[in-house]
Amino acid sequence: MPPAAPGTIFAPAVTGGVRMPPRDGWEVLFGRNREDVHVCVGEDDRKASRRQGFLVRRRDTWWMCNTGRQPLRLPGSRLLFPEEEPVPLAEGCTAVFVRGSAEREPLLELYVSGADGRRPQSRPQDVTEPPRMWRLSPEERLVLVSLAQRYLLQQPYPQPMAWRQLAELAPESRWTPKRVEHLVVAVRTRLARAGVAGLTREEVGEPVGNSLNDNLVKELLLSTSLVPPDLALLEPPDETAPGGVPAPPGEPRGARLGRGPRRNGWGTSWRERGCGHCPPGIRAWRGGSRHHSARWSCSGPPGEGWCRRRRPAR
C-alpha cells in the first residue's frame, strides 16, 4: 500500500473499512446500520446504536464523538459517554470498544498515520515479541505470589492480600507485616523507576488504598512475571492432600518447600479451593503449617453445606 498523507485515518472493518484523508471538516460515521455509516460496528448487536458515533477532522486533529446510547471504552479505561465533549485521537493505533449485550464488546480499530504516512504492515512470518518480564528473587516471588493469589486464582473482583494476612501465613517464621511491606515497596519502587506507571503515591493520589498494590499485581500478571502455576510455591508437595500439588518426577516429597517454616521461611498453605465435603461452589481455605493440624474452613453459610473439618497433622 503506498504511503498516505500524514494524518490520514484508517478504520478497517469486516466489509473493508474506510481510509479518509486529513481534510478539515470531513467525517467518518460508525454504528450498527451498515447502510447509514462508513464503518459498521456490532451489526448483530442491538445494544450498539445505529449511529454510535463519528470522527471529525478539526484543527489538524481527528476527534471522536459519541452519539449513541452506550459509552465507548478507549485505551487506558477511558470512557467516552454520549453527548460528552469529543476526545482527540493520537497518532498510531486506537482501539475503541462498544459495550454490547451478553458481555460482548464490538471493536472499532482506528489508525492515524504519522509524518511518514505509513500504517502497520502485516508480518505473519516475523518472530513474536515476548512481553517484558520482571526479574524477581525467590523471596520476592514467594511474597508476591501470596500477595496476588486472589488474582492468580481468577477470583471475581480480586484485591491484594493485606500485610497482616501475608505475615499470618507463617506465624512461626521470621516474616512480619513490616518486613513484607518493605519487600513489596522495594519491588514497586524498582518497577516505577523502570517506567511502569501507577506505582507511586504521586501518580495515584490520595486516598491510595490498595491502588498501588493492585497496579503492581496487574503489571506482574500482564508481563507474565507471575502466572497461575506459581501458586505451587504455596502448596506442600503432597499428593495425598486434597487439592495439593504433586511433587515433580524424580523430586522427593517435601524437597521443594521443606518440612516447614524453618527451612523455607514460609512453610504454610493458604489457598482457596473446594474442601471435598461441601456442595460444588463452596470454597475453603487451609491454614496452619506442616508441623500443626490444618483446618478447612468453608465459606458456605450455615445450613447449606457449611462445615469445619479438621485434618490430622502429618
C-alpha positions in Angstrom: 0.0 0.0 0.0 1.5 3.4 -1.0 2.2 6.0 1.8 -0.7 8.2 2.7 -0.7 11.9 3.7 0.3 12.5 7.3 -2.9 12.5 9.5 -4.8 10.1 7.2 -7.2 7.9 9.3 -7.7 4.2 8.6 -10.8 2.4 10.0 -10.7 -1.3 8.9 -13.8 -3.4 9.2 -15.0 -6.8 8.1 -16.5 -5.3 5.0 -13.4 -3.4 4.0 -13.4 -0.3 6.2 -12.5 3.3 5.1 -9.5 5.4 4.5 -10.1 9.2 5.0 -7.5 11.9 4.1 -6.9 14.7 6.7 -9.2 17.4 5.3 -10.8 19.8 7.8 -14.5 19.1 8.4 -14.5 15.6 7.0 -16.3 13.0 9.0 -16.3 9.2 9.4 -19.6 7.7 10.7 -19.7 4.4 12.6 -22.5 2.3 14.0 -24.7 -0.7 13.6 -26.7 0.4 10.4 -24.4 -0.6 7.5 -26.4 1.4 5.0 -26.1 4.7 7.0 -22.5 4.7 8.2 -19.0 4.4 6.7 -17.8 1.7 9.2 -20.2 -0.9 10.5 -19.7 -1.9 14.2 -21.7 -4.5 16.1 -24.1 -5.1 13.2 -25.8 -8.1 15.0 -25.9 -6.4 18.5 -28.9 -4.2 19.3 -27.0 -2.6 22.2 -24.8 -0.9 19.7 -26.6 2.2 18.2 -27.4 2.5 14.6 -25.2 5.7 14.6 -22.9 5.1 17.5 -20.6 8.0 16.8 -18.4 9.8 14.3 -14.9 11.0 13.8 -14.3 14.6 12.5 -11.2 16.4 11.4 -10.6 19.8 13.1 -7.5 21.8 13.8 -5.1 19.2 12.3 -6.5 16.5 14.7 -9.1 13.8 14.4 -11.8 14.0 17.2 -14.1 11.2 18.3 -17.8 12.0 19.3 -20.3 9.5 20.9 -23.8 10.0 19.6 -25.1 6.5 20.7 -26.6 5.3 23.9 -23.7 3.2 25.2 -20.4 4.6 26.4 -17.3 3.9 24.3 -14.2 2.4 26.0 -10.9 3.9 24.9 -7.4 2.9 25.8 -6.5 3.3 29.5 -10.0 2.5 30.6 -11.1 6.0 29.4 -14.9 6.1 28.9 -16.5 8.5 26.3 -20.1 9.0 27.2 -23.0 10.1 25.0 -23.1 13.9 24.4 -19.7 14.3 26.1 -17.1 16.6 24.7 -15.2 14.9 21.9 -11.7 13.5 22.6 -8.7 13.8 20.3 -7.0 10.8 18.7 -3.3 10.4 18.9 -1.1 9.2 16.0 -0.9 5.4 15.8 -3.5 2.8 16.7 -6.5 3.4 18.9 -8.8 0.5 19.9 -12.4 1.6 20.7 -14.9 -0.8 22.2 -18.7 -0.5 22.2 -20.5 -2.1 25.2 -22.8 -4.7 23.7 -25.1 -7.4 25.0 -24.1 -10.6 26.9 -20.7 -9.1 27.8 -19.8 -8.6 24.1 -17.8 -5.6 23.1 -17.7 -4.9 19.3 -14.3 -3.4 18.3 -13.5 -0.4 16.2 -9.8 -0.2 15.4 -8.5 3.1 14.2 -5.1 4.1 12.9 -3.9 7.7 12.3 -0.8 7.9 10.1 2.2 9.8 11.3 4.7 12.0 9.5 5.9 9.1 7.3 2.3 8.4 6.1 2.7 4.7 6.7 0.4 2.3 8.5 1.5 -1.1 10.2 2.1 -3.8 7.7 1.3 -7.5 8.0 4.2 -9.5 9.4 3.0 -13.1 9.6 6.5 -14.6 9.5 8.2 -12.3 12.0 9.3 -13.7 15.3 6.8 -13.0 18.1 8.0 -10.3 20.5 7.8 -11.6 24.1 6.4 -9.5 26.9 8.9 -7.7 29.2 9.2 -9.9 32.2 10.5 -8.5 35.5 13.2 -10.4 37.3 12.2 -11.4 40.8 14.3 -13.1 43.5 12.9 -16.3 45.0 12.0 -14.4 48.2 10.2 -11.7 46.2 8.4 -14.2 44.1 7.1 -16.1 47.1 5.8 -13.0 48.8 4.3 -11.5 45.6 2.5 -14.8 44.7 1.0 -14.7 48.1 0.0 -11.1 47.6 -1.6 -11.8 44.2 -3.1 -15.2 44.9 -6.7 -14.0 44.5 -5.8 -12.7 41.0 -3.9 -16.0 40.2 -6.9 -18.0 41.3 -9.1 -15.9 38.9 -11.5 -14.8 41.6 -14.0 -12.1 40.6 -13.1 -8.6 41.7 -9.8 -9.6 43.3 -7.9 -7.5 45.8 -4.3 -7.8 47.1 -3.8 -9.6 50.4 -3.2 -7.4 53.4 0.3 -7.2 55.1 -1.1 -8.8 58.2 -2.7 -11.7 56.3 0.6 -12.4 54.5 2.5 -12.4 57.7 0.0 -14.7 59.4 0.6 -17.4 56.7 3.7 -18.4 58.7 3.4 -17.2 62.3 6.5 -19.2 63.4 8.7 -17.8 60.7 10.6 -14.6 60.6 8.1 -12.8 58.4 6.4 -9.8 59.9 3.9 -7.4 58.3 6.5 -4.6 58.2 9.1 -6.9 56.5 6.6 -8.0 53.9 5.6 -4.4 53.3 9.2 -3.3 52.8 9.9 -6.1 50.3 6.8 -5.2 48.2 7.5 -1.5 48.3 11.1 -2.2 47.1 9.7 -4.1 44.1 7.2 -1.2 43.4 10.0 1.3 43.5 12.2 -0.7 41.2 9.4 -1.1 38.6 8.4 2.6 38.9 12.0 3.7 38.1 11.9 1.4 35.1 8.9 3.3 33.7 5.8 1.4 35.0 3.0 3.9 35.7 0.7 3.9 38.7 3.1 2.6 41.3 3.7 5.8 43.3 1.5 7.9 45.6 2.2 11.0 43.5 0.7 9.3 40.4 -2.3 7.7 42.1 -3.1 10.5 44.6 -4.9 10.2 47.9 -6.6 8.1 49.2 -4.3 5.4 47.9 -6.0 2.4 49.5 -5.0 -0.8 47.6 -4.3 1.0 44.3 -0.6 0.7 44.4 -0.5 -3.0 45.1 -3.4 -3.6 42.7 -1.4 -1.8 39.9 1.7 -3.8 40.8 -0.1 -7.1 40.7 -1.7 -6.3 37.3 1.7 -5.3 35.8 3.3 -8.6 37.0 0.4 -10.6 35.6 0.3 -8.8 32.2 4.0 -9.1 31.8 3.7 -12.9 32.8 6.2 -12.3 35.6 3.6 -14.1 37.8 1.5 -16.9 36.4 -1.1 -19.3 38.0 1.4 -22.2 38.1 3.4 -20.1 40.6 0.7 -20.9 43.2 2.5 -24.2 43.6 5.0 -22.3 45.8 2.3 -22.0 48.4 1.4 -25.7 48.4 3.0 -28.6 50.2 4.2 -31.2 47.6 1.8 -33.8 49.0 -0.1 -36.0 46.6 -2.4 -37.2 49.3 -3.7 -33.8 50.5 -7.0 -32.7 48.8 -6.0 -30.2 46.1 -2.3 -30.5 46.8 0.3 -30.1 44.1 2.2 -33.3 43.3 6.0 -33.3 43.5 7.7 -33.3 40.1 9.0 -36.6 38.8 12.3 -37.6 40.5 11.9 -35.0 43.3 11.4 -36.4 46.8 8.3 -35.3 48.6 9.0 -32.2 50.7 12.2 -31.3 48.8 10.7 -28.1 47.3 9.1 -26.4 50.4 11.0 -28.3 53.1 9.4 -29.5 56.3 8.1 -26.2 57.5 8.9 -22.5 58.1 12.4 -23.2 59.5 13.7 -24.3 56.1 11.9 -22.1 53.6 10.8 -19.1 55.6 7.1 -19.5 54.7 6.1 -23.1 55.1 2.3 -22.7 55.1 -0.6 -23.1 52.7 -3.4 -20.6 52.3 -5.2 -21.3 49.0 -8.8 -21.2 48.1 -10.3 -24.4 46.9 -13.1 -26.9 47.5 -12.8 -28.9 50.7 -14.3 -32.1 49.2 -17.0 -32.3 51.8 -19.4 -29.5 50.7 -21.6 -29.0 47.6 -20.0 -27.6 44.5 -19.4 -23.9 44.6 -18.5 -23.8 48.3 -14.9 -22.7 48.7 -12.5 -23.5 51.5 -9.2 -22.3 53.0 -6.5 -24.3 54.6 -4.3 -22.6 57.2 -1.6 -23.7 59.6 1.8 -25.3 58.9 3.0 -28.8 58.3 4.0 -29.0 62.0 0.5 -28.4 63.2 -3.0 -29.7 62.3 -4.7 -27.8 59.5 -8.2 -26.5 59.5 -10.5 -26.4 56.5 -12.9 -23.5 56.8 -15.7 -23.4 54.2 -17.2 -20.1 53.0 -20.7 -21.5 52.7 -23.5 -20.2 55.0 -24.7 -22.4 58.0 -27.2 -25.0 56.9 -26.1 -25.0 53.3 -23.2 -27.5 53.4 -21.1 -25.3 55.7 -18.6 -27.3 57.7 -15.3 -27.0 59.5 -13.3 -30.2 59.0 -10.1 -30.7 61.0 -7.5 -32.8 59.3 -4.9 -34.6 61.5 -1.3 -33.4 61.4 1.1 -35.2 59.1 
